[in-house]
Amino acid sequence: MIESRLFQVLDVLSEQRIRKIDLSLSIQEPEDSPHLKLWNFIKDMLIHKSSRNSKQQAFRYVYKDQNYKDQKLRLLTSQLFKKIENIIATQEIAKSSFAKSRVLLKFYREQGLQKHYTTQEKKTRLNFNGSKVKDATQLDEQIEFESISYDYLLEQKRNQDLNLQRILDLTDLAYFAKKLKHICNALAHESVYQIKYDLGFITHIEDHLTEELLEEHPAVALYYSCYKMLQNPEDKAMFENYILNIHRYEHFFSNEEIRNIYLLGINICIKRLNKGNKEFGKIGIDLYEKGLTKKYLLVNNKITRYTYRNIAMMAIRIGDFEWAENFTEHYKEFLRALDKTSSYHFNKALISYNKGELDAALDNIIEADFSDHLINLAAKTLQAKIYYELRQVDLLDSHLDSMEMYIIRKKVLGYYKENYRNIISYLRKMLRLRDFDTEKKIRLKEKLDKENVLTERSWFLKQLV
């Protein structure tokens, strides 16, 4: 296989990005360049989706009748990879209008081209004033812009009014916005993992967040409402204020940043739903639906396999199977090619299982084979539950052996290892139980209730009724 790092990058790029790389390499490289020849060979493989186990073929395509040398091909591939990385980096930097302005402003100032500098500064300031984005990243860019402007003003005339107050005000806003953003991420992480973070000066920050300041900048206002929601997850009023601020400020954020803000609220919905509050399941579905419609939850116009499964699962949990099925069908095409078959069949299996259609669920789950260990284990767990409910004892026994070997072989660690080992252990205990063995059932229920790590606790208890 030609260097896998290169193909891992190319696999996630859109056809449009591939075409841009092709154009850039064609311009940069002479026609007889071995790098361009290797790229043309790889491009043809990508277009026709042909086998990648063709290093010898690639070598012949580039070097004609020369004897195959693996090291020579690996070096050429590595060099091509670096060239493609440079093209991707240039394209990503070009997405930021300020990145170009920053370079030009510094260049014009250093070269003493005052007219050029003044023209570029006016254009940059107009761009900032007209920008719809008002997130923490833009605040950092504004601070850098004002700092460049300060250096220029200082060189021209020291006794004139400088823009220091503007820099100070922007620095305060950027600090509050970024601090609140990271506090929100820390609180969300704390709620899932047994980690406690020192939030620093949050009490002093709250003292300084007056109503006037909150209304002054969207990033501060929205992240502050996120913080209050995460700090008080049971307070419906705090959650409603977070939703209100999303509607009020979401258009000021980049898609990447608003995606994270949506997910903070969705995670609260999942937790409230887990506690039996179906109202929050409906709110979560609404957030998911809006996030998908506005493409906030899509990355490069693709949906991750995790989001695809979680959205369907939330709809299943509130009993809206029709919505789950429509979503699964419609967004199948937004999955990466590598994930499409397995993710689609896993969702179909989840829907069928929860509708009580066990045979259909089993047919679909057998089609799901994930490279991601945790999703694969989730699929294997569902398969084990189906075998148990269908009373396919021999298949279940063999399947549990296979699951155990998978955990050992894939080196699943920590919480997840303990959880899946507990699932396997309790399923084996259930297999040995007889229907009339009431006393053993009671003892097993007591053990299940006390088990610290067991994601399928409610399913086990339901089987013992």
Sequence and secondary structure as in RCSB ss.txt:
>XXXX:A:sequence
MIESRLFQVLDVLSEQRIRKIDLSLSIQEPEDSPHLKLWNFIKDMLIHKSSRNSKQQAFRYVYKDQNYKDQKLRL
LTSQLFKKIENIIATQEIAKSSFAKSRVLLKFYREQGLQKHYTTQEKKTRLNFNGSKVKDATQLDEQIEFESISY
DYLLEQKRNQDLNLQRILDLTDLAYFAKKLKHICNALAHESVYQIKYDLGFITHIEDHLTEELLEEHPAVALYYS
CYKMLQNPEDKAMFENYILNIHRYEHFFSNEEIRNIYLLGINICIKRLNKGNKEFGKIGIDLYEKGLTKKYLLVN
NKITRYTYRNIAMMAIRIGDFEWAENFTEHYKEFLRALDKTSSYHFNKALISYNKGELDAALDNIIEADFSDHLI
NLAAKTLQAKIYYELRQVDLLDSHLDSMEMYIIRKKVLGYYKENYRNIISYLRKMLRLRDFDTEKKIRLKEKLDK
ENVLTERSWFLKQLV
>XXXX:A:secstr
   HHHHHHHHHS HHHHHHHHHHHHHHS TT HHHHHHHHHHHHHHHT  S  HHHHHHHHHTTS   HHHHHH
HHHHHHHHHHHHHHHHHHHT HHHHHHHHHHHHHHTT HHHHHHHHHHHHHHHHH S  SHHHHHHHHHHHHHHH
HHHHHH TTS  SHHHHHHHHHHHHHHHHHHHHHHHHHHHHHSS      SHHHHHHH  HHHHHH HHHHHHHH
HHHHHHSTT HHHHHHHHHHHHHHGGGS HHHHHHHHHHHHHHHHHHHHTT HHHHHHHHHHHHHHHHTTTT BT
TB  HHHHHHHHHHHHHTT HHHHHHHHHHGGGGS HHHHHHHHHHHHHHHHHHTT HHHHHHHHTT   SSHHH
HHHHHHHHHHHHHHTT HHHHHHHHHHHHHHHHHTT  HHHHHHHHHHHHHHHHHHH  TT HHHHHHHHHHHHH
 SS TTHHHHHHHT 
